[in-house]
């Protein structure tokens, strides 16, 4: 009889723990602008409440030659971090797009997809904080470029942004990572390359945008990140910039994203407190 009671207790505990387990979903979002269905990973906190609580959302962008599953592979603790900080994490598919609307390839319009289609779908599908004070975006490598590019160009949608090992100035790398498929050959389209690199859109930044970026000292993007930091200092743009030993690899990003998520969680908390205080 005692064993039966213990077994029932174990089953009940398992059921309760199961209800509180972190939720990882793969959702398909249709893009009208590209006429295709795009997969996205969505990580919900364990105590996600679809009715009475609104959650801030962090968009995590992957790098070149990766996909929407990359961040969960790099940092398997993302579900625990989503629960700890009470946020939803969304990892979109970006192919090799660099998160632009390509001026030469009409099949690549990932800027429009994320800013007009994906955000709308996430805000409709889940109980989110539906304003820029509840949205942040960052990513690694190509996704680091995307995080800054999209947030700076859409400050009505994102209140905070970042990059880890980001390609924040693409022009020193004209033959790499399929960028010329989106922008054309550099020697024939230098104006377009100038217009599609993060370091050249800094004049658009408003003081309210919270920014964090970092790069390993052994990374091939280290020098362009140093230049971005120097340019932001020159322009008196408030930002957090971190360098630490490391290369352009999963081990660096696994560590880096923990600090960035903490930064965004603090930002969300500050915005929520400011809202409550009127």
Residue, then its C-alpha position, 0 to 999 in steps of 0.5 A: x500500500x505504501x509503495x502504491x502511494x509513493x508511486x502515485x506521488x511520483x506520478x503527480x510530481x512528474x505531471x506538475x514538473x512536466x507542466x512547468x517544463x520549458x517549452x520549445x516550439x518550431x513554428x512556421x510563419x508564412x512570408x507574403x513578401x517572399x512567398x514561402x513558409x519560414x521555420x522559427x524556434x520559439x522558447x517559452x519560459x516554464x511558467x508561461x501564462x497565455x492569459x494574464x502576463x505579457x512577456x518581453x521578446x528577444x530575437x536571436x539571429x544565426x550566422x552564415x551557413x547556419x539555421x534557426x536551430x543554431x542558437x539552441x545548439x550553441x547554448x542549450x541552456x537558453x530554455x533555462x535562461x528564458x525561464x530565469x529572466x521571464x522572456x520569450x526567445x525567438x530564433x528565426x531562419x535567415x538563410x544566408x541573407x544578412x537580414x537585408x532586403x536585397x537590392x538585387x535578389x527579390x527572393x531575399x527580403x528578410x528585413x521585411x520578413x522579420x520587421x513586418x511579418x514575424x513580429x506581427x505573428x509572434x505578437x498575435x500568437x503569444x502574450x507579448x509586450x507589444x511595444x519596443x520596450x519589450x523587444x530586443x534583437x541580437x545575433x552572432x556573426x552575420x546575425x550580429x550584423x543583422x541585430x544592429x542593422x534591423x534595430x537601428x533601422x527600426x527603432x520604433x520596433x526594438x528598444x535594445x540590440x546587440x551583436x556578438x562577433x558581428x560583421x559590423x563593417x562588411x566592406x573589408x570582405x567583398x568576396x566572403x559569405x555570399x554577400x555579393x549575391x545580395x548586393x552585387x559585386x563590390x567593385x560595381x556596387x560600392x555605393x550599395x555596399x556602403x549603404x548596407x553596412x552597420x558602421x555607416x548608419x550610426x547617425x540614425x541612432x537615437x539616445x533611447x536605443x540600448x546597445x551591447x556588442x562584443x568580439x573575441x580578440x582572435x576573431x577576424x571581425x575584431x578590428x571592425x568591431x574596434x572601429x565601430x566602438x571608436x566611431x560610437x565613442x566619437x559620436x557620443x553614442x551610449x553603448x556597452x562594448x566588451x572584448x575578451x580572449x576568443x575566436x569566431x566559434x561556438x565556445x565564444x558565443x556560448x559564453x557571450x550570449x549569457x552576458x547579453x541576455x542579462x543586459x537585455x533582461x535588465x533593460x526589460x526590467x527598467x522599462x517595466x519599472x518606468x512604465x509602472x511608475x508612470 
